[in-house]
């Protein structure tokens, strides 16, 4: 597995859980759940791309 894909999936799930919890209870730092969702989505999107040039 690709590390970016795994990290993206973990951030996406954690962000979604944090967002769901934030709709029920106000807690400090809940805005970071949206950041985790966005970063997780990007990492999932680029996780399966081939490396450029001679990188592998």
C-alpha positions in Angstrom: 0.0 0.0 0.0 1.0 3.6 -0.6 1.7 5.6 2.5 -0.1 8.6 1.2 -3.2 6.6 0.6 -3.2 5.1 4.0 -2.5 8.5 5.6 -5.3 10.1 3.6 -7.8 7.4 4.5 -6.9 7.8 8.2 -7.2 11.6 8.1 -10.5 11.4 6.2 -12.0 9.0 8.7 -10.7 10.9 11.7 -11.9 14.2 10.3 -15.4 12.8 9.6 -15.7 11.4 13.1 -14.5 14.7 14.5 -17.0 16.6 12.4 -19.8 14.3 13.5 -18.8 14.7 17.2 -18.6 18.5 16.6 -22.2 18.6 15.5 -23.3 17.1 18.9 -20.8 18.7 21.3 -18.8 21.9 21.1 -15.2 21.2 21.8 -12.0 23.2 21.3 -10.3 22.6 18.0 -13.3 21.1 16.2 -12.5 23.3 13.1 -9.5 21.1 12.5 -11.8 18.2 11.6 -12.6 20.1 8.4 -8.9 20.5 7.7 -8.4 16.8 8.2 -11.2 16.0 5.8 -9.7 18.2 3.1 -6.1 17.0 3.5 -7.3 13.4 3.7 -9.3 13.8 0.5 -6.3 15.3 -1.3 -3.9 12.6 -0.1 -6.4 9.9 -1.3 -6.6 11.6 -4.6 -2.9 11.8 -5.2 -2.0 8.6 -3.4 -2.4 6.4 -6.4 -0.6 8.6 -8.9 2.6 7.4 -10.4 5.8 9.1 -9.3 7.3 11.7 -11.8 10.5 11.0 -13.6 12.8 8.4 -12.2 11.3 8.4 -8.7 9.5 5.3 -7.5 
